Amino acid sequence: MKWLQFILSHSIFISLCAAALCYQTFELLHIPANYFIYVLVFFSTLSSYNIYWMISKYHFNNDDLKDLFRNHISNLLFFLLSIPGILICLYYVPDIIPEVLIATGLTTVYSIPLWPVKRLAFTRKAGFLKTLILAFTWTYVTVMIPAGQAGFIHKESLILLFITRFLFMAMLCIIFDSRDIKIDKINSLRSLATDVSRKALQMIMGLFFILYMTTGFILRFYFDNNAQIVAFIITGLLTYIVYRFSLRKQGYFFYYFLVDGLMLFTSLATYVASI
């Protein structure tokens, strides 16, 4: 299982999930797929996550830069190897550069609490904003970048998909935040899970789930696609089941394979329904 742990720990799997969500965006908005978008989002996710893990290791372990690069050389290599892939894609799809710059800005904002700058220490108390910014960043990358290079798009369907994707990503973020409550408190970091009680968090999760199912259903009903409605209901039920399991103590593979894998599953469900 070492190969699987390597794929998960170096964000290869989650990068594939991000690319898969772009496919779902193309399919649900009924716009032609652009394969450069898949590659761009894959390499962008790969680079951002690997550099984020290095920044977090530096922040929590207080290693000097030499030890940091030596101990995490593989993460650094994945980050560096992703840059040419991103630049090549932008060369062929220059129209999405504004969306990519916004996505880069959002990713940077999310990492600010880990920066070794005392004047920025107050951002570690951002709390619920940390959770919402991450969910919004994922939504923006996997919806607006694929849609940004397209021509005419029904605004109603774009808004519905954006809201649905945001709620979906917010639920996944809450699952991870709930896991990290103790660690975040030790490191003086805040999230939605640390800011509210366990009962309140479950109520928020329930509200997000209801809204997610509602907007997702309306989006598919908008295009009168019964197969996609069935696929979405199955995805929604599986998401709720995974959430219920997350209320118990779970291990590494549960979160980084099963929870993250929900992104891949919902995209596969969309693909199967489109056949």
Helices and strands as residue ranges (DSSP letters): H 2-9, H 12-29, H 35-61, H 65-71, H 73-92, G 94-96, H 97-111, G 112-114, G 118-125, H 128-139, I 140-144, H 145-148, H 155-179, H 181-186, H 192-195, H 198-222, H 226-246, H 252-253, I 254-259, H 260-274
